[in-house]
Amino acid sequence: MLSLLRRPAAMLRPASMLATSSQCAVLAAPTAVLSRALQIAPALKSYAPRGPPDRPPKPTWEDPETASREALLQFIDPYEKDPDRGEPGRRWRAAELRLKSNEDLQKLWIVLLRERNMLHSTRMLHKKRKTTMPHLGRVQATRKSMAMIKVVLGERQRAKQERDERLAAEHLRECTLSQIDLARSEVWPPFIPGAAHSFTILLRTTDGSTPEKDPPADALAIEMRYKGELLPSNLVEVRMHRQPPAKSRPDQVRYNCHVYVGGQAIPAADFLRPGSEEELGDPLSLEVSATLYGEPLGEGAVPVRVLPSKRRKRLAALAAINRAMSAKLRERKEAAAKGLEELP
């Protein structure tokens, strides 16, 4: 429509082909809508979604030859330009690098990387010329400096990881102790007839709901006492396994415990019957108590039964066989001696 309005008068149609008044009204309507849209356009422009910010223009070199020459000069050894240059500096030490921030270490790494590339280029050039490179120890000094930067960054990364793990463990400990009811938790069942070293630790929540986080197995500890004395921890091996949660008991957390007591933890004579040197007696009674993050569980220690080890049982069985064979051999000797005496 605007293009028609902008045409010169010579290009307009003759009067016989002009539109009537009604047709002019129809033709004027789009023009009014268009002019109204042009008036509203500046206002709508402020509500239009903004795109990504304009990027700064890339730096351009006015003189490409000068830029190329400056870039190549960075790979030329300063001792090539000035042979009377002083002695090079020493390498960076780890103690000096620990005082710098990560941003400074990153900048120093870029400088050392550029220096290493320059030294390698210079060394290849002297190798091609069959000449000696001045101050060849700079290559090793640069490599050692870059290695020290890696050492310092590795120390900081490990320190950060240890701190995060410690904070996570402390948070888990606080959440666990706030959810678990230590008084209602117990070692179950309290008495295990005939079982050697297997039982269950049962943890119950305070509000009866499902715990948000289960305590890890290493947060639980087992203490075994025999005749009131605590067994050494190096002679007692404990293995715990988390049981799958039961649908009917969402407020309970169960751990299977398997305890292996070393042969030196309990005197071997206590497994034998009184007055016997080889015959095994009844299982021994021990007291077991469990702790969660050092906090005691339940009302106190519970009794458990401990049987002798397989080695002790095998030795006792071999001793019984030896006694039976010795008794038969003795009877045969007595019968043979008695038969000789009855001969004329």
C-alpha positions in Angstrom: 0.0 0.0 0.0 2.8 2.4 0.9 4.5 1.5 -2.4 1.4 2.7 -4.3 1.3 5.9 -2.4 4.9 6.6 -3.1 4.5 6.2 -6.9 4.7 9.4 -9.1 1.5 10.9 -10.6 2.5 9.7 -14.1 2.2 6.1 -13.0 -1.4 6.5 -11.6 -4.3 5.0 -13.4 -6.7 7.3 -15.5 -9.8 8.8 -13.9 -12.0 6.2 -15.5 -10.3 3.5 -13.5 -10.4 5.3 -10.2 -12.3 3.5 -7.4 -15.6 4.7 -6.0 -16.0 6.2 -2.6 -17.1 2.9 -1.0 -14.1 1.2 -2.5 -11.9 4.0 -1.3 -13.2 3.4 2.2 -12.3 -0.3 1.9 -8.9 0.6 0.6 -8.3 3.2 3.4 -9.0 0.7 6.2 -5.7 -1.3 5.8 -3.8 2.0 5.6 -5.3 3.1 8.9 -4.4 -0.2 10.5 -0.9 0.0 9.2 -0.4 3.5 10.5 -1.7 2.5 13.9 0.7 -0.5 14.0 3.5 1.8 13.2 2.6 4.1 16.1 2.4 1.1 18.5 5.6 -0.5 17.3 8.0 1.6 19.5 6.0 0.7 22.6 6.0 -3.0 21.7 9.7 -3.0 21.2 10.4 -2.5 24.9 8.4 -5.7 25.7 10.1 -7.8 23.1 12.4 -10.6 24.5 16.0 -9.6 24.5 18.5 -11.8 22.7 22.1 -12.7 23.7 24.4 -9.8 24.4 26.5 -8.5 21.6 29.9 -10.0 21.6 32.9 -7.6 21.6 34.6 -7.4 18.2 37.5 -9.6 17.7 40.9 -7.8 17.8 42.3 -7.3 14.3 45.9 -6.5 13.4 46.4 -3.4 11.4 49.6 -4.8 10.0 49.5 -8.7 9.6 53.2 -8.8 8.9 54.0 -7.2 12.2 51.6 -9.5 14.0 53.2 -12.6 12.5 56.7 -11.4 13.2 55.8 -10.7 16.9 54.2 -14.2 17.2 57.3 -15.8 15.8 59.6 -13.8 18.1 58.1 -15.6 21.1 59.6 -18.9 19.9 63.1 -17.4 19.6 65.5 -17.9 22.5 66.5 -14.5 24.2 70.1 -15.7 24.2 70.0 -15.8 20.4 69.2 -12.1 20.4 71.6 -11.2 23.3 74.4 -13.7 24.0 75.7 -11.6 26.9 72.4 -12.0 28.8 72.8 -13.0 32.5 72.2 -16.3 34.1 68.7 -17.7 34.0 66.6 -18.0 37.2 66.0 -21.1 39.2 62.9 -23.3 39.1 59.8 -22.6 41.3 59.6 -24.5 44.5 56.4 -26.1 46.0 56.7 -23.9 49.1 56.6 -20.8 47.0 53.7 -22.0 44.8 51.6 -22.8 47.9 51.4 -19.0 48.7 49.8 -18.2 45.3 46.1 -18.4 44.4 44.7 -20.7 41.8 44.3 -17.8 39.4 48.0 -16.9 39.7 49.0 -20.6 39.3 46.9 -20.7 36.1 48.7 -17.6 34.7 52.1 -19.0 35.7 51.2 -22.3 34.0 50.5 -20.5 30.7 53.8 -18.6 31.0 55.8 -21.8 31.7 54.0 -23.6 28.8 55.0 -20.8 26.4 58.6 -21.0 27.8 58.7 -24.8 27.3 57.5 -24.5 23.7 60.2 -21.9 23.1 63.0 -24.0 24.7 61.9 -27.1 22.7 62.0 -25.1 19.5 65.4 -23.7 20.3 66.8 -27.2 21.2 65.6 -28.6 17.9 67.2 -25.6 16.1 70.6 -26.2 17.8 70.3 -29.9 17.1 69.8 -29.1 13.4 72.8 -26.7 13.5 74.9 -29.2 15.5 75.6 -26.6 18.1 75.3 -26.4 21.9 72.2 -24.8 23.3 73.1 -22.2 26.0 71.9 -23.0 29.5 70.3 -26.4 28.7 69.2 -26.8 32.3 66.3 -24.4 31.6 64.4 -27.2 30.1 64.5 -29.3 33.2 63.8 -26.3 35.4 60.7 -25.4 33.4 59.5 -29.0 33.5 60.1 -29.2 37.3 58.2 -25.9 37.9 55.2 -27.2 36.0 55.4 -30.5 37.9 55.4 -28.5 41.2 52.2 -26.6 40.1 50.5 -30.0 39.6 51.7 -31.1 43.0 50.2 -28.0 44.7 46.9 -28.2 42.8 46.7 -31.9 43.7 47.2 -31.1 47.4 44.5 -28.5 47.3 42.1 -30.9 45.5 42.7 -33.7 48.1 42.3 -31.3 51.0 39.0 -30.1 49.5 37.8 -33.6 49.0 38.7 -34.6 52.5 36.9 -31.6 53.9 33.8 -32.4 51.8 33.8 -36.0 53.0 34.3 -34.9 56.6 31.4 -32.5 56.4 29.2 -35.1 54.7 30.0 -37.6 57.4 29.2 -35.1 60.2 25.9 -34.3 58.5 25.1 -37.9 58.1 25.9 -38.5 61.8 23.7 -35.7 63.0 20.8 -36.9 60.8 21.1 -40.5 61.9 21.3 -39.7 65.7 18.3 -37.4 65.4 16.2 -40.1 63.6 17.3 -43.3 65.5 15.8 -44.1 68.9 18.9 -45.5 70.8 16.9 -46.7 73.8 14.5 -48.8 71.6 17.2 -50.2 69.4 18.7 -53.6 70.4 20.8 -56.6 69.6 18.3 -59.2 68.5 17.6 -61.9 69.6 19.0 -61.3 73.1 19.9 -65.0 73.5 20.9 -67.3 70.6 21.0 -70.9 71.7 23.3 -73.0 69.6 24.4 -70.1 67.3 28.1 -69.4 67.2 28.8 -65.8 66.1 25.7 -64.5 64.2 23.1 -62.1 65.4 21.2 -59.0 64.2 21.3 -55.3 65.2 17.9 -53.7 65.1 17.6 -49.9 64.8 14.2 -48.2 65.3 13.3 -44.6 64.3 12.0 -42.1 66.8 8.7 -41.2 65.1 8.0 -44.6 63.5 8.6 -43.4 59.9 11.1 -44.6 57.3 14.5 -43.1 57.9 15.7 -40.6 55.3 19.3 -41.9 55.4 20.5 -45.3 56.6 23.6 -45.2 58.8 26.7 -46.8 57.2 27.9 -50.2 58.5 31.1 -48.7 59.7 29.2 -46.4 62.1 28.2 -49.5 64.1 30.7 -51.2 66.5 30.6 -54.4 68.5 32.1 -55.0 71.9 32.4 -58.6 73.3 33.1 -59.3 77.0 34.1 -62.6 78.5 34.0 -62.9 82.3 33.7 -59.2 82.6 36.9 -58.5 80.4 36.7 -56.9 77.0 38.1 -59.0 74.2 40.9 -57.3 72.2 39.6 -55.7 69.0 42.5 -57.2 67.0 41.3 -60.7 67.9 37.7 -60.1 67.0 36.6 -59.7 63.3 33.2 -58.2 62.7 31.4 -58.2 59.4 28.1 -56.3 59.0 25.6 -56.4 56.1 22.6 -54.2 55.6 19.4 -56.2 55.2 16.8 -55.1 52.7 14.0 -53.0 54.3 10.8 -54.9 55.2 7.6 -53.5 53.8 5.7 -54.3 57.1 8.4 -52.6 59.2 9.4 -49.3 57.5 10.7 -47.9 60.8 13.3 -50.6 61.3 16.8 -50.8 60.0 18.5 -54.3 60.2 22.1 -55.3 60.0 23.4 -58.9 60.0 26.5 -59.3 62.1 29.0 -62.1 61.8 31.7 -62.2 64.4 34.8 -64.3 64.2 36.7 -64.6 67.5 40.4 -65.5 67.3 41.7 -68.6 69.0 43.8 -66.6 71.4 40.9 -64.4 72.6 39.5 -67.1 74.8 41.7 -69.7 76.6 41.5 -73.1 75.0 41.1 -74.7 78.5 37.7 -73.0 78.9 36.2 -75.0 76.1 37.1 -78.4 77.8 35.1 -80.1 80.4 36.2 -79.8 84.0 38.8 -82.5 84.7 39.2 -83.4 81.1 42.1 -82.6 78.9 40.6 -83.3 75.4 36.8 -83.5 75.7 34.9 -80.4 74.7 32.3 -79.0 77.0 29.2 -76.7 76.6 29.3 -73.5 74.6 30.6 -70.5 76.5 28.5 -67.4 77.4 29.7 -64.0 76.3 28.2 -60.5 76.5 27.7 -58.4 73.4 27.0 -54.7 73.3 26.6 -52.5 70.2 27.2 -48.8 69.7 26.2 -46.3 67.0 28.7 -43.5 66.5 29.9 -44.3 70.0 26.5 -44.1 71.5 25.3 -47.3 73.3 22.2 -49.1 71.8 19.5 -50.7 73.9 19.5 -51.3 77.6 22.9 -52.9 77.9 24.9 -56.0 77.0 23.0 -59.2 75.9 24.3 -62.8 76.3 25.4 -64.8 73.3 26.7 -68.4 73.0 30.2 -69.1 71.5 31.2 -72.6 70.2 34.7 -73.7 69.7 36.3 -73.3 66.3 36.5 -76.0 63.7 40.2 -76.4 64.4 39.5 -77.0 68.1 36.8 -79.5 67.2 39.1 -81.4 64.8 41.8 -81.5 67.4 39.4 -82.8 70.0 38.1 -85.5 67.6 41.6 -86.6 66.8 42.4 -86.8 70.5 39.3 -89.0 71.0 40.5 -91.3 68.2 43.9 -91.5 69.7 42.5 -92.4 73.1 40.3 -95.1 71.6 43.2 -96.7 69.7 45.4 -96.5 72.7 42.8 -98.3 74.8 42.4 -101.1 72.2 46.2 -101.5 71.8 46.5 -101.7 75.6 43.8 -104.4 75.7 45.5 -106.5 73.0 48.8 -106.3 74.9 47.2 -107.4 78.1 45.4 -110.3 76.3 48.7 -111.4 74.7 50.6 -111.2 78.0 47.9 -113.2 79.7 47.9 -115.9 77.0 51.7 -116.3 77.3 51.4 -116.8 81.0 48.8 -119.6 80.6 51.1 -121.6 78.3 52.8 -124.7 80.0 
